[in-house]
Every structure is written in C-alpha cells, then in structure tokens.
Amino acid sequence: MNGLQEMILIGEIVLQSKIAKRAAERLRATHDHFDHVETWCSIQSILVSVGIVSKILWPDKKYKQCGVELRRLLKVDESNPLSNRSFRNHFAHYDERVHEYFKFNSQGVYTDLAMNPHLNSGIFGHIPMHTHRGYNAFNDTVVFRDEILDLNELLIALDALLENCKPYALAGC
C-alpha cells in the first residue's frame, strides 16, 4: 500500500468516525424528546459507520495485508470492539434474520424496535427471544435477540482511533 492509499483510507476512517459521533449526539438528543424514527436512524448510522471503519481495518482476504498495515500504523489491537461487525450485519441483513426466525419459530410473537427492552424483560432478567431489535436509552445498548452491543464502548474505541489518526490525516480530526 502506498502513502496516498494510506491517507485516503485514514481520511475515510476520520469521516466515518465523525458521522458516527454526530449520530450519537442525535441519539442522545432523542432521550429528551423521543423520536422513534430518529432513534433508529441514529443507531443505524452509528452501526453503518462503524462497519465501514471495521471493513477498512479488517478487510477481506484480498486486502488483508493493507488492514494489517493500517492497524499497526494506527495502533489498533485485534481485540478492538470495532472489529466485530455482527450488529451491522443484523441490521444490513435484517430480511435474512426475519426469514431465519420464522423458519424455526411458528408462533405469532415478534417484538421489534423495542425501547428499553432490559426494563421490560422477563422476571429472570433476560430479554425474550422474540425481541429482535431493541434500544436501552438508560445505558446506550442495542439488543438483537440475545445479543447486546454497548454503543458507548464503540464510541470510545472510535475516539481513540480518531486520536491515532491525527498525525496521518490531511484534514483535521
């Protein structure tokens, strides 16, 4: 990978990080003035932006070495939460998730876009399997069935990455 490629990819990481941070600000604003569409628009924007950053840093095998070089340059550890694209995939491939669910579940229970699902969970504190997507505004976590994603953890990882991009980015971080 040459220096120009590096700068372009780092510039894209900076842009996507800023998009995710702005979406997080919009999401926090919905806590005071609930807007269902804006809540999910903001969550989806965060997940897509983080997914793009993830694909740059952990590309498919054709460009694997470029990802290795960028992660080394930007001091990104393999265990970084940005490496996990499962939630982005749940949202991007939602149609598949619906088909898979109903292939194995014939009941008519299907809860989606739940707000604060942890608070409404069963008496044993678990999120019911029929809760597909949910957002807990009290701790900024997103739920997909039995998986939980901490948005704050992603945003902290983006902030650290943004700081590491500063020496290499053309535009200010």
C-alpha positions in Angstrom: 0.0 0.0 0.0 1.4 3.4 -0.9 1.2 6.6 1.1 -1.7 8.1 -0.9 -3.8 5.0 -0.3 -3.0 5.2 3.4 -4.0 8.8 3.5 -7.3 8.2 1.7 -8.2 5.3 3.9 -7.3 7.1 7.1 -9.3 10.1 5.8 -12.3 7.8 5.4 -11.8 6.5 8.9 -11.9 10.0 10.2 -15.0 10.9 8.2 -16.9 7.8 9.3 -15.9 8.4 12.9 -17.3 11.9 12.7 -20.5 10.6 11.2 -20.9 8.1 14.0 -20.2 10.7 16.6 -22.7 13.1 15.1 -25.3 10.2 15.0 -24.5 9.5 18.7 -25.3 13.2 19.5 -28.6 12.9 17.7 -29.4 9.7 19.5 -28.7 11.3 22.9 -31.0 14.2 21.9 -33.8 11.7 21.4 -33.6 10.8 25.1 -35.2 14.2 25.9 -37.6 14.5 23.0 -38.5 10.9 22.0 -38.5 10.5 18.2 -38.8 6.8 17.3 -37.5 7.3 13.7 -34.6 9.5 14.7 -33.6 7.0 17.4 -33.3 4.1 14.9 -31.9 6.4 12.2 -29.1 7.4 14.6 -28.4 3.8 15.7 -28.3 2.6 12.2 -25.9 5.4 11.2 -23.6 4.5 14.0 -23.6 0.8 13.0 -23.0 1.5 9.3 -20.2 4.0 10.0 -18.5 1.6 12.5 -19.0 -1.2 9.9 -17.2 0.9 7.2 -14.3 1.6 9.6 -14.2 -2.1 10.5 -14.0 -3.1 6.9 -11.1 -0.7 6.3 -9.2 -2.1 9.2 -10.2 -5.7 8.8 -10.8 -6.1 5.1 -11.5 -9.4 3.3 -8.5 -11.7 2.5 -7.8 -9.9 -0.8 -6.7 -6.8 1.0 -5.8 -8.4 4.4 -2.2 -7.1 4.4 -3.5 -3.5 3.9 -5.6 -3.9 7.1 -2.6 -5.3 9.0 -0.5 -2.3 8.0 -3.2 0.2 8.9 -3.9 -1.4 12.2 -0.2 -1.4 13.0 0.2 2.3 11.9 -2.9 3.4 13.9 -2.2 1.2 16.9 -5.4 -0.8 16.7 -5.4 -4.0 18.7 -7.0 -7.2 17.3 -9.5 -7.3 20.2 -10.8 -3.8 19.4 -14.6 -3.7 19.6 -14.6 -2.1 16.1 -13.6 -5.4 14.6 -17.0 -7.0 15.3 -19.5 -6.4 12.5 -22.2 -8.7 13.8 -24.7 -5.9 14.7 -24.1 -4.1 11.5 -24.8 -7.4 9.8 -28.0 -7.9 11.8 -29.3 -4.5 10.6 -28.0 -4.8 7.0 -29.3 -8.3 6.6 -32.5 -7.9 8.5 -34.5 -9.6 5.9 -32.5 -12.8 6.3 -32.8 -12.6 10.1 -36.6 -12.4 9.7 -36.7 -15.4 7.3 -34.4 -17.5 9.6 -36.5 -16.7 12.6 -39.8 -17.8 11.1 -38.2 -20.9 9.6 -37.8 -22.2 13.2 -40.5 -20.2 15.1 -44.1 -20.6 14.0 -45.6 -18.6 16.9 -47.0 -15.2 16.1 -44.9 -13.3 18.7 -42.5 -10.9 17.2 -41.3 -7.7 19.0 -39.1 -5.3 17.1 -37.7 -1.8 17.7 -38.3 -2.2 21.4 -37.4 0.7 23.7 -35.6 -0.1 26.9 -36.1 -3.9 26.5 -34.0 -4.7 29.5 -36.5 -3.0 31.7 -39.4 -4.9 30.2 -37.7 -8.3 30.2 -38.9 -11.4 32.0 -38.8 -11.8 35.7 -35.5 -13.5 35.5 -33.9 -10.5 33.8 -33.3 -11.9 30.3 -34.5 -10.4 27.1 -37.2 -12.6 25.5 -36.1 -14.3 22.3 -38.9 -12.6 20.4 -37.3 -9.2 21.0 -35.4 -8.7 17.8 -34.1 -5.2 17.8 -34.2 -3.1 20.9 -32.5 0.0 22.3 -31.9 0.8 26.0 -31.7 4.5 26.4 -30.5 4.2 30.0 -27.2 2.6 29.2 -27.0 3.1 25.4 -27.1 -0.6 24.5 -28.6 -2.1 21.4 -30.2 -5.6 21.5 -30.6 -8.1 18.8 -32.4 -11.1 20.1 -30.0 -12.5 22.8 -27.0 -10.3 21.9 -26.2 -6.9 23.4 -23.9 -4.2 22.0 -22.7 -1.3 24.1 -22.7 1.8 21.9 -20.5 3.7 24.4 -17.8 1.1 24.0 -17.8 1.6 20.2 -17.7 5.4 20.5 -14.8 5.2 23.0 -12.9 3.0 20.5 -13.7 5.4 17.7 -12.4 8.4 19.8 -9.1 6.5 20.5 -8.8 5.6 16.8 -9.5 9.2 15.8 -6.7 10.4 18.1 -4.3 7.9 16.5 -5.3 9.2 13.0 -4.3 12.8 13.7 -0.7 12.5 12.6 -1.7 10.9 9.3 -4.9 12.7 8.3 -4.9 15.5 5.8 -8.0 17.2 7.3 -8.1 17.9 11.0 -9.6 15.3 13.2 
